Amino acid sequence: MKEQGQGEILKHSRWCLLKNPDNLTDRQAIKLKELVRLNLRTVRAYLMREDFQRFWEYVSPAWAGRFMDQWCVQRYAIRRLIR
């Protein structure tokens, strides 16, 4: 990854990817936007994590289960396309 120059891009981006997007500083928000534009594996994992956060909003176990099933199917399809 370093030889492609992506190591430098990811440098100092840890908290941008770990923090709740609502709690990012302006500088971190800008860095996150730059990272999303690059479509790196790390960023795709971040986007999956953010998408999964909707799971915690469900009150009904049935709807939560349905969301989980759909989320897993989508991730499996994406994974097959990447390979």
N, C-alpha and C positions, 0 to 999 in steps of 0.2 A: 504494500500500500504506500509506503514511503516513496518508492521510486516513481510512483504515479503522481506524487505531489498531494495526495489526499490526506496524508498524515498531518500536514501543516493546516489544512482546511479544518480538520477535526480538533486541532489543538485549541484548548480553552473553550470547548463547547459542551463540556460535561453537564453543567448546570442548566444550560439551555434545553437539553434533552431530558433532564430528570425533573425539573421544576414543573409545577402546574402552569400552563400557559397564562393564566390570569395573574400569576405572581411574578412574571418575568419583568426585568427592568427593560427600559427602552433599548439599551444596548444589546441585551440578550435576545429581545424580540427580533431585532434586525439580524443578528447572527443566525437565529433559527430560520428566518425567511431565506437567508442565503443557503443554509444547509438543505432546506426542503427543495430549493431550486435544483440542487445538484443530484438529487435522487440516489444517494448512496445507500447501501444496505443498512447502515446504522440508522439513517433517517427513516427508511421504510419501516424498520422495527419500531421506531418512535411513533410513527403514524398509526401503526397497528395497535400499539399500547393506548394511544389517545382514542382510537375508535372503540376499543374495548371498555373504556371508562363508562360508556352508556349502560353497560351491564349492571352497574351498581345502582342505577336509578330505578330499576324495576322493583315493584312491590310484589307483584304476583309471581310466584315460582314458575307457573306455566309460561308466562311471557318471557321470563328470564331464561328459561330453558330453550324456548323458541329462538331467542336472540343468540344464545350460545351455539345452537345448532347451525344457524345461518352464518354466524361469524366464522365458525370452524370450516364450513364448506367453502366460504369465500377465500379463507387463508390457504386452504388446500389447493384450490384452483389457481390462485396466484403463484403458489410455490411451484406447481407443475409448469406454469408458463415461463417462469424464470429459468428453470433447468434446461 
